[in-house]
Amino acid sequence: MLRMANLFADLRPDLGAEQAVQLLSRPGLKIERIVSTGQASPPGFWYDQPQAEWVLLLRGEASLAFEDEPAPRSMKAGDFVDIAAHRRHRVESTAALTLWLAVHYD
């Protein structure tokens, strides 16, 4: 687990790949910082996670789709969503620099 003093430090959009850094891990809980740089889920791919996930968009913009909703949700800085365990979802799009805080929990 990497120790970081500031969530906005060392943002590296030039790396091209999405970057996830685990900030804290305890039984039943994982908190991570995710830096997206234009990524989206592959066509036809859906996340189906065994844990619930609360996600806060800190910077940038993104679009999330849920299998049980008719249209994707547009998100901007400050927006958050709580995703139940096994609720199928996907990332439709992210801006060139999008910063997320994700909390995975039982």
C-alpha positions in Angstrom: 0.0 0.0 0.0 1.4 3.4 -1.0 1.3 6.2 1.4 0.2 9.5 -0.1 -0.2 12.8 1.7 -2.5 14.5 -0.9 -5.0 13.0 -3.3 -4.1 15.6 -5.9 -0.4 14.9 -5.8 1.5 13.2 -8.6 -1.3 13.0 -11.1 0.3 11.6 -14.3 -2.1 11.8 -17.3 1.0 11.4 -19.5 1.3 7.8 -18.6 -1.7 7.0 -20.7 -2.9 4.0 -18.6 -5.4 4.2 -15.8 -3.7 4.3 -12.5 -5.1 2.9 -9.3 -3.4 3.4 -5.9 -4.6 1.6 -2.8 -4.8 4.1 0.0 -6.2 2.0 2.8 -7.1 -1.7 3.2 -8.9 -3.3 6.1 -11.0 -6.4 6.4 -14.2 -5.6 4.4 -12.8 -2.2 3.3 -10.5 -0.9 0.5 -10.1 2.8 -0.4 -8.3 3.7 -3.6 -7.4 6.7 -5.8 -8.0 6.1 -9.5 -6.7 8.4 -12.2 -8.4 7.9 -15.6 -7.0 9.5 -18.7 -9.8 8.9 -21.3 -10.4 5.2 -20.5 -13.7 3.4 -21.0 -14.8 -0.2 -20.4 -14.3 -2.4 -23.4 -17.4 -3.0 -25.5 -19.7 -5.5 -23.9 -17.8 -5.6 -20.6 -19.7 -5.1 -17.4 -18.2 -4.9 -13.9 -19.9 -7.4 -11.5 -18.1 -6.9 -8.2 -18.6 -9.0 -5.1 -18.3 -5.9 -2.8 -20.3 -2.7 -2.9 -18.5 0.5 -4.1 -19.0 4.1 -3.2 -17.3 6.3 -5.8 -16.7 10.1 -5.7 -15.6 12.0 -8.8 -13.0 14.6 -7.5 -11.9 16.0 -10.8 -12.9 15.8 -14.5 -16.0 14.2 -16.0 -17.2 10.7 -16.6 -20.2 8.7 -17.8 -21.3 5.5 -16.0 -23.8 3.0 -17.3 -25.8 0.6 -15.3 -27.3 -2.5 -16.8 -30.6 -1.8 -15.0 -30.9 1.9 -16.2 -31.9 3.0 -19.6 -29.3 5.7 -20.1 -25.7 6.4 -18.8 -25.2 8.8 -15.9 -23.1 11.9 -16.6 -20.8 12.7 -13.6 -18.8 15.9 -12.8 -16.6 16.9 -9.9 -18.4 16.4 -6.6 -20.8 13.8 -7.9 -20.9 10.4 -6.2 -22.7 7.1 -6.5 -23.1 4.0 -4.3 -23.0 0.8 -6.3 -24.4 -2.3 -4.7 -22.5 -5.5 -4.8 -23.1 -7.4 -8.1 -24.9 -4.4 -9.7 -23.6 -4.6 -13.3 -22.0 -1.3 -14.4 -19.5 0.0 -16.9 -17.5 3.2 -17.5 -18.7 4.7 -20.8 -16.2 7.5 -20.9 -13.8 9.6 -18.8 -12.2 13.0 -19.5 -8.5 13.3 -20.3 -7.8 13.7 -16.5 -10.4 12.2 -14.2 -9.7 11.6 -10.5 -11.9 9.2 -8.5 -12.0 8.2 -4.9 -13.4 4.6 -4.6 -14.4 2.9 -1.4 -15.0 -0.8 -1.7 -16.9 -2.3 1.3 -18.8 -5.3 2.4 
